[in-house]
Amino acid sequence: MEEVKLNLVKNIIEFLSTSSKDGSVSGEGAESLEVAIQCIGDAFGLNLEDEELKKVIDAKQGTLLKVFGVFHNTQKKATGTKQAPATSQPQKDSSKPSEDDKKQAEQFKTEGNAQMAQKKYTEAVNLYSQAIELDASNAVYYANRAAANSQLGNHESAIKDSRKAIEINPNYSKAYSRLGHALFSNKEYEEAEKAYVKAAEFEPNNANIKAALATCKSHTGNSSSVTSTETPTPRSAPGAGAGGFPGMGGMPGLGGMDFASLMNNPALMNMAQQMMSNPQMAQMAQQMMSSPDPMAALQNNPEMADMARNMMQGDGSGNNPLADLMNNPDIANMAKQFMGGRGGNNPGNN
């Protein structure tokens, strides 16, 4: 056996022998140590009656205990030294964006909004994602990315981003309307209705939200509960969603008609309910909320104004105004334009 190992075994035996006699263990424990000493000696081929071994045991120098004590103290000091920086200097919170990060994130958001205006939705998603990487605590970035994903047809991603925006800021109305649009596009009408109801709580006069909520209720069978005594806010007023219907306050594009009276006409509302039960018409209505230019052309069409008057007053001819509307080639062409794209989202980004 190597000398180093032999000395270690001798010191182990010495430690056990001293412990059995100095009161470190009880009487039964001392007997157990005596047995252990005998077993160790036999295992390593040592003769416990050997004079050299007896000298080591009788010397009671406690070499093994002293060596271990030195090792223990060294380790303790080393551990304390390593932990010192952590206790003396607080670590920087990496989850909190710096002011520079926030400024850069705002720049990415602004660029993303510009891409949205140009209908470059993929580029907008990438820019909003970069903003989120720098500042993940801003609900606007998630809501804007949801809008871009909706335009791309990525409704699941839009739902996820909208819910994240709501988690960050539960009072952010646009996040609820974005969630409602994504859920509606995903044919989750009940959940979409709930989202729009929540959005309406924050913006009760927003015409876009009202129209979207009415469309949802036509799919969930809750149309009969759609009531409104408030005049929709004009698009230029604070709180009105961007991309709303031109001329909404009094509908100047339709000969100055009172839109509130139009919405309260039972016959018209019944006809609107029937229209919204048709998936294509529902999609067209969603498009109208995000396509102000074709909508303006629709409102400025004199035939459309005449038909709107007939819906309110009746023309006495017994004709179906809805049939007249859909048989008009100009209106049909505009309907095709509406159906050619994706929409229904409240497009104004922050």
N, C-alpha and C positions, 0 to 999 in steps of 0.2 A: 504494500500500500504506500502511496506517496506520503512523504513526510508531512505535507500541509494537511492532507486529509486525516492522517493519524493524529496530529496535534488537535485538529478540530474535534474528533471523536473523544479524545482524552478530556478536552475542556468541556464538552457536553456532559460527560460522566461526572466531571468535577462539579459542574453547576447543579446537576441533579442530586448529587451526594450532599452538597452544601445545603440545598433547599430542603432536603429531608431531615436535616438536623438543626437548622436555624429557626424553625417555627414558621417557615413560609407556608407549610401545608399541615393539615391535621394528622392525627396518628395513623388513620387508615390511608391517608394520602401518602404518608412517609413510607408505609409498607409497599404501596404501589410503585413508588419511585425506586425502591430497592429492587423490585422485580424488573422495572424498566432498565435499570443499570445493568442487571444481569443479562437481560435480553440483548441489549446493545453490545455488550462485551462479546457475547457469543456470536452475534451477527458479524462483527468486524474481526473476530478471531483474536480478541484481546484477553489476556489473563489478568483478571482483577487482582491477583496476588502478586503481580509483577511489581518489583520495587520502584521502578521509574514511575509507573502509573500511580502507585501509592503516594509517591512524593508529590505528584501533581495534585492529587486529591487532598492530601494533608496540608499542602501549602495554603489552600483556600485563598488563592490570589484573585479569584473571580475574573479571570482574564476574559472569558467569553462575555460575561455581563458588561464588563467595562467597554469592550470593543463595540458591542451592540449599542451601548449608551452613547458612545461617540457618534456612531452612525445615525442614531435616532435624532440627536440634537442637530447634526449637520443637515439632515433632510428637513427638519422643521424650519431651520433658518432659510434654507433654499426655497421652500414653499412660501414662506412669508415674504421673501424678496420678490418673488414672481407676482404675488397678489397685490403688492404695494401700489403699483401704478393704477390699478383698477379702483382702489379705494381713495387714493389721493387726488385723482383727476377724473371727473365725470365724463363718460363717453358721450359723443355727439349722437343725437337722435336722428338716425338716417331716414326715418319715415317722414320727417317733417321737411318740406321743401324750403330751400333758401329763397331769399328775395330774388336772386338772379334766376333761379329755376322758375319762379312764378312769372317773371317778366318774359322769359323765353317761351314758357307754356302759353302765355297770352298771345305771343306772336304767332305761334303755330295755330292757335284757335282762329285768329284773324285771317290767316292764310287759308285755313280750312273753310271758313265762311265764304271767302272769295271763290274757292273751287266749287262750293255748293251753288253759288249764283250762276256759275258757268256750266252747271250740271255735270261736273267732273267728280262724281260721287266716290269713286275708288280713291282718287287723290285726297279727297276730303277726309275719308276714313283714316288714311295713313297719317295725315296731319293732326287730326284729333287724337290719334293713338300716341303720337309723339308728345302732345300736350299732357296726356294722362300719365305718361312715363315720368314726366318732370313734376307733375302735381296731381296726384291721384285723389286729392281731397276736394276737387272742384266739380260740383254736380253738373255744371253747364257743359263741360267737355264730354261727359258721358251722354247727356241728352242730345247734344249735337251729333255725336257719332251714331246714336240711335237713329236720328233722322236720315243720315247718309246711308246707313245700312238698310233702312226701310226703302229708300229709293232704289237700292240694288236688289231688293227682294230678299235680303238676309234678315228675315223677320225674327228668327230665334235670337240672333245677336242683338237686334234692336230691343227685344224684350228684356234681355239680360242687362243691357246698358241702361235702359230706362229704369229698371228696378234698382240698379246701383245708384243712379242719380237720386231716386226717391230715398234710398237708405241714407245718403249723405245729407240731403236736404228735403225733409218730409213736406215742406211748405212750397216746393217748387212746382207750380201748376203745369208748366210746359212739360215737365217730366211725365206727369200723369197723362197728358194728351198724347205724347209720343208713345207711351205704353199702350194707350187705348188704340191708337192707329195700328201698332205692330200686332197686337192681339186680334184686332178685327181682320187684318190681312191674313192672319194665321187661322182664321175662322173660329177663334175662341170668343164668340160674341158675348157670352155672359160676363166673362172677365173684362172684355173691352168696355162693356157698359159700366161696370164698376169703376174702371179707371177714368172714364169720361165724367161720371158723376162726381168723382173726387176733384177732377180738374174744374168742373163747374162750381164747386164750393169756393174755390179760390178766385175764379173769374166768372161770376154769374151773368155778366152782360156780354161775354165773348160769343159773337155770332157763330164763329167756326166751331167752337166746342158744342154749342146748342145743336147745330146741324149734324155734327158727328154723333152726338148722343141720340138724336132722333133716328138716325140711320141704324144705330146699334139696336135700339128698341124695336125697330121694325123687324129685326131678325130674331129677337128674343121673345116676341109676342107681347111686349110691354108698351106698345105704341099708344094704347088708350090712356096711359098715364102721362103722356107728354103734354104738359101745359106750360104756357109762358105768358106772363102779364107784363114783362119788361121789354122795352124796345131795345134791340141789339145795338151794341155800341158801334158807331162808325169806325171804319178801319183806321182813320187818322187820330182817333182818340186814344189816350193812354190805356193800356190793357187790352186793346184790340189786337188780335193775332195778325202778324204779317201775312200778306197774301189773302186777305179777306175779300168779300164780294164788293166791287166798286159800287158806290151809290147806295150802300146799305141803309143809311139813315134817310128814309123817305123814298128810296129807290128812284132817284132822278133819271137813271138810265131807262126806266120803264114808265116814263110819263108822270113822274112825281107821285106814284102810288104809295099808299101807307102800308109798309111791309108788315107792321104789327097787325093791322086789320086783316091782311092777306093770310097771315099765319093762324088767325083766330077763326077763319072761315071753316065751318065743320065739313062742308062738301069738299073743299080743297084739301083739307087735312086727310080726309078719307081717301081721296085720290092719291095724295102723296104717299100714304101708307101702302096702297096697292103698288105704286111705282117702286117703293123701296123693297118690297118683297121680291122683286125681280133682281137677281144677282147683277145683271149687266147695268140696270139702272142705278143700283146701289153703288157699283164701282164708278159709274159716271158722276154720281153725286160726290163721291170721295174726290174724284179728279177735279171737280169744279172748285173745291176748297183750296187746291194747290195750283190752279192754272188761271190766274187773274186775267190774262190777255184774252183767251177765248171767251171767258165769262163776260168780259166787257163787250165783246162783239155780240154776244148773245143778247145782252141787255139793250144794246143800241139798235137791235133789229126791230123795225116798226111793227112787223107781223107778230113778233113775240109780245110786244106791248098790247096789241089788240087781243091776243089770246089770253093774256093775264087778266084783262078787263072782263072778258067773257067768263073766266073762271070765277071771278068775284060776283058779277052781276047777272050772268046768264044772258045769252044773246037771243033767246026765244026761238031758236031754230031747231032745238032738239039735238044738235050735233054734239059729238063728244070732243071737248077741247083737247084732251090728251091725244086722241087720234089725229086731230088736226096738227097738233104740235109735232108728232113723230112722222107725219107724212110730209112735212115741210122739208124740201131738199136742203135748204140752208141749215136748218136745225139738225137734220140728220147728218150732214157733213161735219158740223161742229161736234156732234155726239161721237162721231168716229175719231175726231182729234182727241177728245177726252179719253176714249177707250184705248187709244194707242200708247199711252204711257202709264206710269205708276203714279199713284197719288194718294190723297186722303190724309196726308200728313200735314200738320201745322208747320209750314216751311220756315217761318221766321226764326233764324238762329240768333243766339245772344252773342 
